[in-house]
Amino acid sequence: MYSMAQLNINQTPEFEEDLQRLMSLRKYRSKSEAIRLAVKECVARALESGPDCNFSDWLGLARQNENVNPRFKNHSEIWD
């Protein structure tokens, strides 16, 4: 087991309000407990949902709008 270092954060009024609401709804006793469990739940949700973007959907996307009348027919013509 390892010990966790202290985390110092600047809290906005909105964050403080949300944290107090979370503590009230979940019956958490301390802010640190609420934050630890909220982060744990967030990580679990992120792992369940998988990656946010599937880049394989992008394959061929650029070719959909390919210029049918290009100025140069190939790369060689560009440099000739």
N, CA, C and O atoms as a Maestro MAE file, in Angstrom:
{
 s_m_m2io_version
 :::
 2.0.0
}

f_m_ct {
 s_m_title
 :::
 protein
 m_atom[320] {
  # First column is atom index #
  i_m_mmod_type
  r_m_x_coord
  r_m_y_coord
  r_m_z_coord
  i_m_residue_number
  s_m_chain_name
  s_m_pdb_residue_name
  s_m_pdb_atom_name
  i_m_atomic_number
  :::
  1 25 0.844 -1.175 0.000 1 A "MET " " N  " 7
  2 3 0.000 0.000 0.000 1 A "MET " " CA " 6
  3 2 0.888 1.236 0.000 1 A "MET " " C  " 6
  4 15 1.996 1.212 0.536 1 A "MET " " O  " 8
  5 25 0.414 2.279 -0.582 2 A "TYR " " N  " 7
  6 3 1.184 3.506 -0.659 2 A "TYR " " CA " 6
  7 2 0.406 4.645 0.000 2 A "TYR " " C  " 6
  8 15 -0.814 4.582 0.145 2 A "TYR " " O  " 8
  9 25 1.123 5.662 0.387 3 A "SER " " N  " 7
  10 3 0.449 6.820 0.980 3 A "SER " " CA " 6
  11 2 0.231 7.871 -0.097 3 A "SER " " C  " 6
  12 15 1.057 8.043 -0.994 3 A "SER " " O  " 8
  13 25 -0.871 8.558 0.002 4 A "MET " " N  " 7
  14 3 -1.209 9.570 -0.990 4 A "MET " " CA " 6
  15 2 -0.736 10.931 -0.505 4 A "MET " " C  " 6
  16 15 -0.912 11.285 0.661 4 A "MET " " O  " 8
  17 25 -0.148 11.671 -1.394 5 A "ALA " " N  " 7
  18 3 0.297 13.023 -1.066 5 A "ALA " " CA " 6
  19 2 -0.907 13.950 -0.962 5 A "ALA " " C  " 6
  20 15 -1.982 13.668 -1.491 5 A "ALA " " O  " 8
  21 25 -0.703 15.025 -0.289 6 A "GLN " " N  " 7
  22 3 -1.754 16.022 -0.138 6 A "GLN " " CA " 6
  23 2 -1.954 16.738 -1.464 6 A "GLN " " C  " 6
  24 15 -0.992 16.993 -2.187 6 A "GLN " " O  " 8
  25 25 -3.200 17.060 -1.782 7 A "LEU " " N  " 7
  26 3 -3.537 17.773 -3.000 7 A "LEU " " CA " 6
  27 2 -4.076 19.145 -2.621 7 A "LEU " " C  " 6
  28 15 -5.073 19.250 -1.907 7 A "LEU " " O  " 8
  29 25 -3.426 20.177 -3.092 8 A "ASN " " N  " 7
  30 3 -3.902 21.540 -2.847 8 A "ASN " " CA " 6
  31 2 -4.526 22.070 -4.129 8 A "ASN " " C  " 6
  32 15 -3.869 22.117 -5.169 8 A "ASN " " O  " 8
  33 25 -5.787 22.467 -4.059 9 A "ILE " " N  " 7
  34 3 -6.474 22.970 -5.244 9 A "ILE " " CA " 6
  35 2 -7.130 24.306 -4.928 9 A "ILE " " C  " 6
  36 15 -7.492 24.591 -3.787 9 A "ILE " " O  " 8
  37 25 -7.271 25.104 -5.959 10 A "ASN " " N  " 7
  38 3 -8.034 26.343 -5.838 10 A "ASN " " CA " 6
  39 2 -9.474 26.023 -6.213 10 A "ASN " " C  " 6
  40 15 -9.741 25.557 -7.321 10 A "ASN " " O  " 8
  41 25 -10.382 26.267 -5.314 11 A "GLN " " N  " 7
  42 3 -11.777 25.928 -5.541 11 A "GLN " " CA " 6
  43 2 -12.552 27.163 -5.970 11 A "GLN " " C  " 6
  44 15 -12.408 28.239 -5.390 11 A "GLN " " O  " 8
  45 25 -13.370 26.990 -6.987 12 A "THR " " N  " 7
  46 3 -14.284 28.054 -7.386 12 A "THR " " CA " 6
  47 2 -15.548 27.925 -6.535 12 A "THR " " C  " 6
  48 15 -15.796 26.868 -5.955 12 A "THR " " O  " 8
  49 25 -16.328 28.964 -6.456 13 A "PRO " " N  " 7
  50 3 -17.598 28.849 -5.714 13 A "PRO " " CA " 6
  51 2 -18.502 27.750 -6.271 13 A "PRO " " C  " 6
  52 15 -19.205 27.077 -5.517 13 A "PRO " " O  " 8
  53 25 -18.481 27.569 -7.604 14 A "GLU " " N  " 7
  54 3 -19.312 26.525 -8.224 14 A "GLU " " CA " 6
  55 2 -18.840 25.135 -7.811 14 A "GLU " " C  " 6
  56 15 -19.650 24.254 -7.522 14 A "GLU " " O  " 8
  57 25 -17.509 24.946 -7.785 15 A "PHE " " N  " 7
  58 3 -16.955 23.663 -7.365 15 A "PHE " " CA " 6
  59 2 -17.339 23.373 -5.915 15 A "PHE " " C  " 6
  60 15 -17.766 22.266 -5.587 15 A "PHE " " O  " 8
  61 25 -17.185 24.360 -5.065 16 A "GLU " " N  " 7
  62 3 -17.521 24.190 -3.643 16 A "GLU " " CA " 6
  63 2 -18.990 23.829 -3.477 16 A "GLU " " C  " 6
  64 15 -19.336 22.964 -2.673 16 A "GLU " " O  " 8
  65 25 -19.848 24.492 -4.237 17 A "GLU " " N  " 7
  66 3 -21.290 24.199 -4.166 17 A "GLU " " CA " 6
  67 2 -21.577 22.774 -4.635 17 A "GLU " " C  " 6
  68 15 -22.338 22.050 -3.994 17 A "GLU " " O  " 8
  69 25 -20.968 22.372 -5.752 18 A "ASP " " N  " 7
  70 3 -21.171 21.012 -6.258 18 A "ASP " " CA " 6
  71 2 -20.624 19.970 -5.288 18 A "ASP " " C  " 6
  72 15 -21.233 18.919 -5.090 18 A "ASP " " O  " 8
  73 25 -19.483 20.263 -4.691 19 A "LEU " " N  " 7
  74 3 -18.885 19.341 -3.735 19 A "LEU " " CA " 6
  75 2 -19.786 19.179 -2.514 19 A "LEU " " C  " 6
  76 15 -19.992 18.061 -2.042 19 A "LEU " " O  " 8
  77 25 -20.317 20.264 -2.008 20 A "GLN " " N  " 7
  78 3 -21.226 20.192 -0.865 20 A "GLN " " CA " 6
  79 2 -22.492 19.412 -1.227 20 A "GLN " " C  " 6
  80 15 -23.008 18.643 -0.416 20 A "GLN " " O  " 8
  81 25 -22.984 19.614 -2.437 21 A "ARG " " N  " 7
  82 3 -24.180 18.889 -2.888 21 A "ARG " " CA " 6
  83 2 -23.887 17.390 -2.981 21 A "ARG " " C  " 6
  84 15 -24.703 16.570 -2.562 21 A "ARG " " O  " 8
  85 25 -22.712 17.030 -3.533 22 A "LEU " " N  " 7
  86 3 -22.318 15.623 -3.620 22 A "LEU " " CA " 6
  87 2 -22.208 15.008 -2.232 22 A "LEU " " C  " 6
  88 15 -22.702 13.905 -1.994 22 A "LEU " " O  " 8
  89 25 -21.565 15.714 -1.325 23 A "MET " " N  " 7
  90 3 -21.410 15.209 0.036 23 A "MET " " CA " 6
  91 2 -22.769 14.986 0.686 23 A "MET " " C  " 6
  92 15 -22.968 14.000 1.396 23 A "MET " " O  " 8
  93 25 -23.688 15.886 0.447 24 A "SER " " N  " 7
  94 3 -25.022 15.759 1.026 24 A "SER " " CA " 6
  95 2 -25.790 14.578 0.424 24 A "SER " " C  " 6
  96 15 -26.410 13.794 1.143 24 A "SER " " O  " 8
  97 25 -25.737 14.465 -0.910 25 A "LEU " " N  " 7
  98 3 -26.476 13.394 -1.584 25 A "LEU " " CA " 6
  99 2 -25.939 12.009 -1.248 25 A "LEU " " C  " 6
  100 15 -26.716 11.075 -1.049 25 A "LEU " " O  " 8
  101 25 -24.631 11.869 -1.183 26 A "ARG " " N  " 7
  102 3 -24.008 10.571 -0.957 26 A "ARG " " CA " 6
  103 2 -23.669 10.311 0.507 26 A "ARG " " C  " 6
  104 15 -23.179 9.235 0.852 26 A "ARG " " O  " 8
  105 25 -23.924 11.276 1.353 27 A "LYS " " N  " 7
  106 3 -23.646 11.143 2.794 27 A "LYS " " CA " 6
  107 2 -22.155 10.946 3.077 27 A "LYS " " C  " 6
  108 15 -21.782 10.192 3.977 27 A "LYS " " O  " 8
  109 25 -21.304 11.630 2.301 28 A "TYR " " N  " 7
  110 3 -19.867 11.578 2.551 28 A "TYR " " CA " 6
  111 2 -19.550 12.475 3.737 28 A "TYR " " C  " 6
  112 15 -20.172 13.520 3.929 28 A "TYR " " O  " 8
  113 25 -18.579 12.053 4.523 29 A "ARG " " N  " 7
  114 3 -18.244 12.789 5.745 29 A "ARG " " CA " 6
  115 2 -17.214 13.884 5.517 29 A "ARG " " C  " 6
  116 15 -17.179 14.872 6.250 29 A "ARG " " O  " 8
  117 25 -16.373 13.708 4.497 30 A "SER " " N  " 7
  118 3 -15.319 14.701 4.283 30 A "SER " " CA " 6
  119 2 -15.204 15.046 2.801 30 A "SER " " C  " 6
  120 15 -15.628 14.291 1.926 30 A "SER " " O  " 8
  121 25 -14.618 16.206 2.554 31 A "LYS " " N  " 7
  122 3 -14.400 16.637 1.182 31 A "LYS " " CA " 6
  123 2 -13.428 15.704 0.472 31 A "LYS " " C  " 6
  124 15 -13.622 15.370 -0.698 31 A "LYS " " O  " 8
  125 25 -12.393 15.288 1.174 32 A "SER " " N  " 7
  126 3 -11.405 14.420 0.540 32 A "SER " " CA " 6
  127 2 -12.022 13.076 0.140 32 A "SER " " C  " 6
  128 15 -11.701 12.536 -0.919 32 A "SER " " O  " 8
  129 25 -12.893 12.546 0.975 33 A "GLU " " N  " 7
  130 3 -13.574 11.296 0.633 33 A "GLU " " CA " 6
  131 2 -14.439 11.497 -0.608 33 A "GLU " " C  " 6
  132 15 -14.436 10.660 -1.511 33 A "GLU " " O  " 8
  133 25 -15.168 12.587 -0.654 34 A "ALA " " N  " 7
  134 3 -16.044 12.875 -1.794 34 A "ALA " " CA " 6
  135 2 -15.241 13.013 -3.078 34 A "ALA " " C  " 6
  136 15 -15.635 12.482 -4.116 34 A "ALA " " O  " 8
  137 25 -14.123 13.720 -3.018 35 A "ILE " " N  " 7
  138 3 -13.300 13.930 -4.208 35 A "ILE " " CA " 6
  139 2 -12.679 12.616 -4.665 35 A "ILE " " C  " 6
  140 15 -12.692 12.315 -5.858 35 A "ILE " " O  " 8
  141 25 -12.132 11.824 -3.734 36 A "ARG " " N  " 7
  142 3 -11.532 10.537 -4.102 36 A "ARG " " CA " 6
  143 2 -12.545 9.628 -4.784 36 A "ARG " " C  " 6
  144 15 -12.242 9.028 -5.815 36 A "ARG " " O  " 8
  145 25 -13.739 9.522 -4.223 37 A "LEU " " N  " 7
  146 3 -14.742 8.625 -4.796 37 A "LEU " " CA " 6
  147 2 -15.288 9.158 -6.116 37 A "LEU " " C  " 6
  148 15 -15.599 8.375 -7.013 37 A "LEU " " O  " 8
  149 25 -15.410 10.475 -6.248 38 A "ALA " " N  " 7
  150 3 -15.875 11.059 -7.506 38 A "ALA " " CA " 6
  151 2 -14.874 10.795 -8.624 38 A "ALA " " C  " 6
  152 15 -15.269 10.471 -9.743 38 A "ALA " " O  " 8
  153 25 -13.585 10.929 -8.333 39 A "VAL " " N  " 7
  154 3 -12.552 10.651 -9.332 39 A "VAL " " CA " 6
  155 2 -12.559 9.169 -9.695 39 A "VAL " " C  " 6
  156 15 -12.429 8.817 -10.867 39 A "VAL " " O  " 8
  157 25 -12.709 8.305 -8.704 40 A "LYS " " N  " 7
  158 3 -12.750 6.864 -8.952 40 A "LYS " " CA " 6
  159 2 -13.929 6.509 -9.869 40 A "LYS " " C  " 6
  160 15 -13.770 5.722 -10.803 40 A "LYS " " O  " 8
  161 25 -15.098 7.081 -9.608 41 A "GLU " " N  " 7
  162 3 -16.276 6.824 -10.445 41 A "GLU " " CA " 6
  163 2 -16.075 7.365 -11.857 41 A "GLU " " C  " 6
  164 15 -16.496 6.738 -12.829 41 A "GLU " " O  " 8
  165 25 -15.443 8.509 -11.969 42 A "CYS " " N  " 7
  166 3 -15.191 9.115 -13.279 42 A "CYS " " CA " 6
  167 2 -14.256 8.242 -14.104 42 A "CYS " " C  " 6
  168 15 -14.487 8.041 -15.297 42 A "CYS " " O  " 8
  169 25 -13.221 7.729 -13.490 43 A "VAL " " N  " 7
  170 3 -12.278 6.848 -14.194 43 A "VAL " " CA " 6
  171 2 -12.983 5.565 -14.628 43 A "VAL " " C  " 6
  172 15 -12.780 5.097 -15.749 43 A "VAL " " O  " 8
  173 25 -13.801 4.998 -13.762 44 A "ALA " " N  " 7
  174 3 -14.528 3.771 -14.111 44 A "ALA " " CA " 6
  175 2 -15.446 4.007 -15.309 44 A "ALA " " C  " 6
  176 15 -15.517 3.170 -16.209 44 A "ALA " " O  " 8
  177 25 -16.144 5.133 -15.327 45 A "ARG " " N  " 7
  178 3 -17.025 5.466 -16.447 45 A "ARG " " CA " 6
  179 2 -16.231 5.656 -17.732 45 A "ARG " " C  " 6
  180 15 -16.651 5.205 -18.798 45 A "ARG " " O  " 8
  181 25 -15.086 6.321 -17.632 46 A "ALA " " N  " 7
  182 3 -14.260 6.549 -18.817 46 A "ALA " " CA " 6
  183 2 -13.737 5.232 -19.381 46 A "ALA " " C  " 6
  184 15 -13.666 5.067 -20.598 46 A "ALA " " O  " 8
  185 25 -13.373 4.301 -18.517 47 A "LEU " " N  " 7
  186 3 -12.883 3.003 -18.973 47 A "LEU " " CA " 6
  187 2 -13.995 2.181 -19.610 47 A "LEU " " C  " 6
  188 15 -13.751 1.445 -20.566 47 A "LEU " " O  " 8
  189 25 -15.202 2.300 -19.094 48 A "GLU " " N  " 7
  190 3 -16.336 1.550 -19.648 48 A "GLU " " CA " 6
  191 2 -16.715 2.056 -21.032 48 A "GLU " " C  " 6
  192 15 -17.048 1.266 -21.916 48 A "GLU " " O  " 8
  193 25 -16.666 3.365 -21.221 49 A "SER " " N  " 7
  194 3 -17.125 3.939 -22.479 49 A "SER " " CA " 6
  195 2 -16.111 3.801 -23.596 49 A "SER " " C  " 6
  196 15 -16.461 3.980 -24.763 49 A "SER " " O  " 8
  197 25 -14.860 3.486 -23.273 50 A "GLY " " N  " 7
  198 3 -13.831 3.343 -24.291 50 A "GLY " " CA " 6
  199 2 -13.341 4.702 -24.748 50 A "GLY " " C  " 6
  200 15 -13.638 5.719 -24.121 50 A "GLY " " O  " 8
  201 25 -12.583 4.721 -25.853 51 A "PRO " " N  " 7
  202 3 -12.036 5.990 -26.325 51 A "PRO " " CA " 6
  203 2 -13.145 6.914 -26.817 51 A "PRO " " C  " 6
  204 15 -14.178 6.470 -27.318 51 A "PRO " " O  " 8
  205 25 -12.896 8.209 -26.658 52 A "ASP " " N  " 7
  206 3 -13.888 9.205 -27.080 52 A "ASP " " CA " 6
  207 2 -14.000 9.310 -28.594 52 A "ASP " " C  " 6
  208 15 -15.059 9.648 -29.122 52 A "ASP " " O  " 8
  209 25 -12.919 9.023 -29.281 53 A "CYS " " N  " 7
  210 3 -12.912 9.198 -30.729 53 A "CYS " " CA " 6
  211 2 -12.363 7.953 -31.392 53 A "CYS " " C  " 6
  212 15 -11.312 7.440 -31.006 53 A "CYS " " O  " 8
  213 25 -13.067 7.478 -32.374 54 A "ASN " " N  " 7
  214 3 -12.612 6.328 -33.129 54 A "ASN " " CA " 6
  215 2 -12.063 6.855 -34.457 54 A "ASN " " C  " 6
  216 15 -12.823 7.179 -35.370 54 A "ASN " " O  " 8
  217 25 -10.736 6.937 -34.552 55 A "PHE " " N  " 7
  218 3 -10.111 7.519 -35.731 55 A "PHE " " CA " 6
  219 2 -10.307 6.673 -36.981 55 A "PHE " " C  " 6
  220 15 -10.123 7.172 -38.091 55 A "PHE " " O  " 8
  221 25 -10.673 5.416 -36.828 56 A "SER " " N  " 7
  222 3 -10.901 4.590 -38.014 56 A "SER " " CA " 6
  223 2 -12.097 5.109 -38.809 56 A "SER " " C  " 6
  224 15 -12.197 4.850 -40.008 56 A "SER " " O  " 8
  225 25 -13.004 5.835 -38.160 57 A "ASP " " N  " 7
  226 3 -14.127 6.447 -38.874 57 A "ASP " " CA " 6
  227 2 -13.655 7.532 -39.832 57 A "ASP " " C  " 6
  228 15 -14.373 7.888 -40.766 57 A "ASP " " O  " 8
  229 25 -12.459 8.058 -39.608 58 A "TRP " " N  " 7
  230 3 -11.934 9.145 -40.427 58 A "TRP " " CA " 6
  231 2 -11.295 8.658 -41.715 58 A "TRP " " C  " 6
  232 15 -11.079 9.444 -42.638 58 A "TRP " " O  " 8
  233 25 -10.988 7.355 -41.786 59 A "LEU " " N  " 7
  234 3 -10.312 6.832 -42.967 59 A "LEU " " CA " 6
  235 2 -11.153 7.081 -44.212 59 A "LEU " " C  " 6
  236 15 -12.344 6.771 -44.249 59 A "LEU " " O  " 8
  237 25 -10.517 7.642 -45.221 60 A "GLY " " N  " 7
  238 3 -11.216 7.911 -46.479 60 A "GLY " " CA " 6
  239 2 -12.053 9.180 -46.464 60 A "GLY " " C  " 6
  240 15 -12.617 9.548 -47.494 60 A "GLY " " O  " 8
  241 25 -12.149 9.847 -45.345 61 A "LEU " " N  " 7
  242 3 -12.973 11.050 -45.251 61 A "LEU " " CA " 6
  243 2 -12.479 12.145 -46.190 61 A "LEU " " C  " 6
  244 15 -13.291 12.835 -46.807 61 A "LEU " " O  " 8
  245 25 -11.177 12.315 -46.309 62 A "ALA " " N  " 7
  246 3 -10.620 13.356 -47.177 62 A "ALA " " CA " 6
  247 2 -10.889 13.052 -48.642 62 A "ALA " " C  " 6
  248 15 -11.038 13.971 -49.447 62 A "ALA " " O  " 8
  249 25 -10.953 11.797 -48.992 63 A "ARG " " N  " 7
  250 3 -11.168 11.434 -50.398 63 A "ARG " " CA " 6
  251 2 -12.603 11.669 -50.850 63 A "ARG " " C  " 6
  252 15 -12.860 11.681 -52.054 63 A "ARG " " O  " 8
  253 25 -13.526 11.851 -49.952 64 A "GLN " " N  " 7
  254 3 -14.915 12.074 -50.329 64 A "GLN " " CA " 6
  255 2 -15.080 13.375 -51.108 64 A "GLN " " C  " 6
  256 15 -15.966 13.485 -51.956 64 A "GLN " " O  " 8
  257 25 -14.240 14.349 -50.827 65 A "ASN " " N  " 7
  258 3 -14.334 15.646 -51.492 65 A "ASN " " CA " 6
  259 2 -13.113 15.883 -52.382 65 A "ASN " " C  " 6
  260 15 -12.618 17.007 -52.469 65 A "ASN " " O  " 8
  261 25 -12.636 14.849 -53.028 66 A "GLU " " N  " 7
  262 3 -11.452 14.955 -53.857 66 A "GLU " " CA " 6
  263 2 -11.751 15.809 -55.085 66 A "GLU " " C  " 6
  264 15 -12.828 15.725 -55.674 66 A "GLU " " O  " 8
  265 25 -10.785 16.624 -55.452 67 A "ASN " " N  " 7
  266 3 -10.926 17.514 -56.603 67 A "ASN " " CA " 6
  267 2 -10.941 16.685 -57.884 67 A "ASN " " C  " 6
  268 15 -9.983 15.965 -58.164 67 A "ASN " " O  " 8
  269 25 -12.012 16.778 -58.660 68 A "VAL " " N  " 7
  270 3 -12.116 15.992 -59.892 68 A "VAL " " CA " 6
  271 2 -11.336 16.634 -61.035 68 A "VAL " " C  " 6
  272 15 -11.039 15.963 -62.023 68 A "VAL " " O  " 8
  273 25 -11.002 17.904 -60.924 69 A "ASN " " N  " 7
  274 3 -10.216 18.604 -61.946 69 A "ASN " " CA " 6
  275 2 -8.969 19.216 -61.305 69 A "ASN " " C  " 6
  276 15 -8.876 20.437 -61.178 69 A "ASN " " O  " 8
  277 25 -8.016 18.381 -60.901 70 A "PRO " " N  " 7
  278 3 -6.841 18.925 -60.232 70 A "PRO " " CA " 6
  279 2 -5.962 19.720 -61.201 70 A "PRO " " C  " 6
  280 15 -5.930 19.426 -62.396 70 A "PRO " " O  " 8
  281 25 -5.257 20.715 -60.691 71 A "ARG " " N  " 7
  282 3 -4.357 21.532 -61.489 71 A "ARG " " CA " 6
  283 2 -3.170 20.710 -61.994 71 A "ARG " " C  " 6
  284 15 -2.699 20.910 -63.114 71 A "ARG " " O  " 8
  285 25 -2.693 19.785 -61.159 72 A "PHE " " N  " 7
  286 3 -1.589 18.899 -61.527 72 A "PHE " " CA " 6
  287 2 -2.093 17.465 -61.466 72 A "PHE " " C  " 6
  288 15 -2.817 17.087 -60.545 72 A "PHE " " O  " 8
  289 25 -1.700 16.667 -62.461 73 A "LYS " " N  " 7
  290 3 -2.173 15.282 -62.520 73 A "LYS " " CA " 6
  291 2 -1.453 14.378 -61.533 73 A "LYS " " C  " 6
  292 15 -2.027 13.396 -61.062 73 A "LYS " " O  " 8
  293 25 -0.188 14.700 -61.210 74 A "ASN " " N  " 7
  294 3 0.580 13.892 -60.276 74 A "ASN " " CA " 6
  295 2 1.656 14.750 -59.627 74 A "ASN " " C  " 6
  296 15 1.813 15.922 -59.971 74 A "ASN " " O  " 8
  297 25 2.391 14.175 -58.697 75 A "HIS " " N  " 7
  298 3 3.419 14.930 -57.967 75 A "HIS " " CA " 6
  299 2 4.563 15.383 -58.876 75 A "HIS " " C  " 6
  300 15 5.157 16.434 -58.638 75 A "HIS " " O  " 8
  301 25 4.872 14.622 -59.891 76 A "SER " " N  " 7
  302 3 5.970 14.973 -60.808 76 A "SER " " CA " 6
  303 2 5.689 16.284 -61.545 76 A "SER " " C  " 6
  304 15 6.592 17.094 -61.755 76 A "SER " " O  " 8
  305 25 4.431 16.483 -61.933 77 A "GLU " " N  " 7
  306 3 4.061 17.702 -62.661 77 A "GLU " " CA " 6
  307 2 4.239 18.954 -61.810 77 A "GLU " " C  " 6
  308 15 4.466 20.039 -62.345 77 A "GLU " " O  " 8
  309 25 4.139 18.815 -60.514 78 A "ILE " " N  " 7
  310 3 4.309 19.955 -59.628 78 A "ILE " " CA " 6
  311 2 5.720 20.508 -59.746 78 A "ILE " " C  " 6
  312 15 5.917 21.723 -59.723 78 A "ILE " " O  " 8
  313 25 6.703 19.623 -59.872 79 A "TRP " " N  " 7
  314 3 8.100 20.041 -59.857 79 A "TRP " " CA " 6
  315 2 8.711 20.208 -61.249 79 A "TRP " " C  " 6
  316 15 9.856 20.645 -61.366 79 A "TRP " " O  " 8
  317 25 7.979 19.875 -62.289 80 A "ASP " " N  " 7
  318 3 8.496 20.007 -63.664 80 A "ASP " " CA " 6
  319 2 8.320 21.415 -64.180 80 A "ASP " " C  " 6
  320 15 8.697 21.708 -65.314 80 A "ASP " " O  " 8
  :::
 }
 m_bond[319] {
  # First column is bond index #
  i_m_from
  i_m_to
  i_m_order
  :::
  1 1 2 1
  2 2 3 1
  3 3 4 2
  4 3 5 1
  5 5 6 1
  6 6 7 1
  7 7 8 2
  8 7 9 1
  9 9 10 1
  10 10 11 1
  11 11 12 2
  12 11 13 1
  13 13 14 1
  14 14 15 1
  15 15 16 2
  16 15 17 1
  17 17 18 1
  18 18 19 1
  19 19 20 2
  20 19 21 1
  21 21 22 1
  22 22 23 1
  23 23 24 2
  24 23 25 1
  25 25 26 1
  26 26 27 1
  27 27 28 2
  28 27 29 1
  29 29 30 1
  30 30 31 1
  31 31 32 2
  32 31 33 1
  33 33 34 1
  34 34 35 1
  35 35 36 2
  36 35 37 1
  37 37 38 1
  38 38 39 1
  39 39 40 2
  40 39 41 1
  41 41 42 1
  42 42 43 1
  43 43 44 2
  44 43 45 1
  45 45 46 1
  46 46 47 1
  47 47 48 2
  48 47 49 1
  49 49 50 1
  50 50 51 1
  51 51 52 2
  52 51 53 1
  53 53 54 1
  54 54 55 1
  55 55 56 2
  56 55 57 1
  57 57 58 1
  58 58 59 1
  59 59 60 2
  60 59 61 1
  61 61 62 1
  62 62 63 1
  63 63 64 2
  64 63 65 1
  65 65 66 1
  66 66 67 1
  67 67 68 2
  68 67 69 1
  69 69 70 1
  70 70 71 1
  71 71 72 2
  72 71 73 1
  73 73 74 1
  74 74 75 1
  75 75 76 2
  76 75 77 1
  77 77 78 1
  78 78 79 1
  79 79 80 2
  80 79 81 1
  81 81 82 1
  82 82 83 1
  83 83 84 2
  84 83 85 1
  85 85 86 1
  86 86 87 1
  87 87 88 2
  88 87 89 1
  89 89 90 1
  90 90 91 1
  91 91 92 2
  92 91 93 1
  93 93 94 1
  94 94 95 1
  95 95 96 2
  96 95 97 1
  97 97 98 1
  98 98 99 1
  99 99 100 2
  100 99 101 1
  101 101 102 1
  102 102 103 1
  103 103 104 2
  104 103 105 1
  105 105 106 1
  106 106 107 1
  107 107 108 2
  108 107 109 1
  109 109 110 1
  110 110 111 1
  111 111 112 2
  112 111 113 1
  113 113 114 1
  114 114 115 1
  115 115 116 2
  116 115 117 1
  117 117 118 1
  118 118 119 1
  119 119 120 2
  120 119 121 1
  121 121 122 1
  122 122 123 1
  123 123 124 2
  124 123 125 1
  125 125 126 1
  126 126 127 1
  127 127 128 2
  128 127 129 1
  129 129 130 1
  130 130 131 1
  131 131 132 2
  132 131 133 1
  133 133 134 1
  134 134 135 1
  135 135 136 2
  136 135 137 1
  137 137 138 1
  138 138 139 1
  139 139 140 2
  140 139 141 1
  141 141 142 1
  142 142 143 1
  143 143 144 2
  144 143 145 1
  145 145 146 1
  146 146 147 1
  147 147 148 2
  148 147 149 1
  149 149 150 1
  150 150 151 1
  151 151 152 2
  152 151 153 1
  153 153 154 1
  154 154 155 1
  155 155 156 2
  156 155 157 1
  157 157 158 1
  158 158 159 1
  159 159 160 2
  160 159 161 1
  161 161 162 1
  162 162 163 1
  163 163 164 2
  164 163 165 1
  165 165 166 1
  166 166 167 1
  167 167 168 2
  168 167 169 1
  169 169 170 1
  170 170 171 1
  171 171 172 2
  172 171 173 1
  173 173 174 1
  174 174 175 1
  175 175 176 2
  176 175 177 1
  177 177 178 1
  178 178 179 1
  179 179 180 2
  180 179 181 1
  181 181 182 1
  182 182 183 1
  183 183 184 2
  184 183 185 1
  185 185 186 1
  186 186 187 1
  187 187 188 2
  188 187 189 1
  189 189 190 1
  190 190 191 1
  191 191 192 2
  192 191 193 1
  193 193 194 1
  194 194 195 1
  195 195 196 2
  196 195 197 1
  197 197 198 1
  198 198 199 1
  199 199 200 2
  200 199 201 1
  201 201 202 1
  202 202 203 1
  203 203 204 2
  204 203 205 1
  205 205 206 1
  206 206 207 1
  207 207 208 2
  208 207 209 1
  209 209 210 1
  210 210 211 1
  211 211 212 2
  212 211 213 1
  213 213 214 1
  214 214 215 1
  215 215 216 2
  216 215 217 1
  217 217 218 1
  218 218 219 1
  219 219 220 2
  220 219 221 1
  221 221 222 1
  222 222 223 1
  223 223 224 2
  224 223 225 1
  225 225 226 1
  226 226 227 1
  227 227 228 2
  228 227 229 1
  229 229 230 1
  230 230 231 1
  231 231 232 2
  232 231 233 1
  233 233 234 1
  234 234 235 1
  235 235 236 2
  236 235 237 1
  237 237 238 1
  238 238 239 1
  239 239 240 2
  240 239 241 1
  241 241 242 1
  242 242 243 1
  243 243 244 2
  244 243 245 1
  245 245 246 1
  246 246 247 1
  247 247 248 2
  248 247 249 1
  249 249 250 1
  250 250 251 1
  251 251 252 2
  252 251 253 1
  253 253 254 1
  254 254 255 1
  255 255 256 2
  256 255 257 1
  257 257 258 1
  258 258 259 1
  259 259 260 2
  260 259 261 1
  261 261 262 1
  262 262 263 1
  263 263 264 2
  264 263 265 1
  265 265 266 1
  266 266 267 1
  267 267 268 2
  268 267 269 1
  269 269 270 1
  270 270 271 1
  271 271 272 2
  272 271 273 1
  273 273 274 1
  274 274 275 1
  275 275 276 2
  276 275 277 1
  277 277 278 1
  278 278 279 1
  279 279 280 2
  280 279 281 1
  281 281 282 1
  282 282 283 1
  283 283 284 2
  284 283 285 1
  285 285 286 1
  286 286 287 1
  287 287 288 2
  288 287 289 1
  289 289 290 1
  290 290 291 1
  291 291 292 2
  292 291 293 1
  293 293 294 1
  294 294 295 1
  295 295 296 2
  296 295 297 1
  297 297 298 1
  298 298 299 1
  299 299 300 2
  300 299 301 1
  301 301 302 1
  302 302 303 1
  303 303 304 2
  304 303 305 1
  305 305 306 1
  306 306 307 1
  307 307 308 2
  308 307 309 1
  309 309 310 1
  310 310 311 1
  311 311 312 2
  312 311 313 1
  313 313 314 1
  314 314 315 1
  315 315 316 2
  316 315 317 1
  317 317 318 1
  318 318 319 1
  319 319 320 2
  :::
 }
}
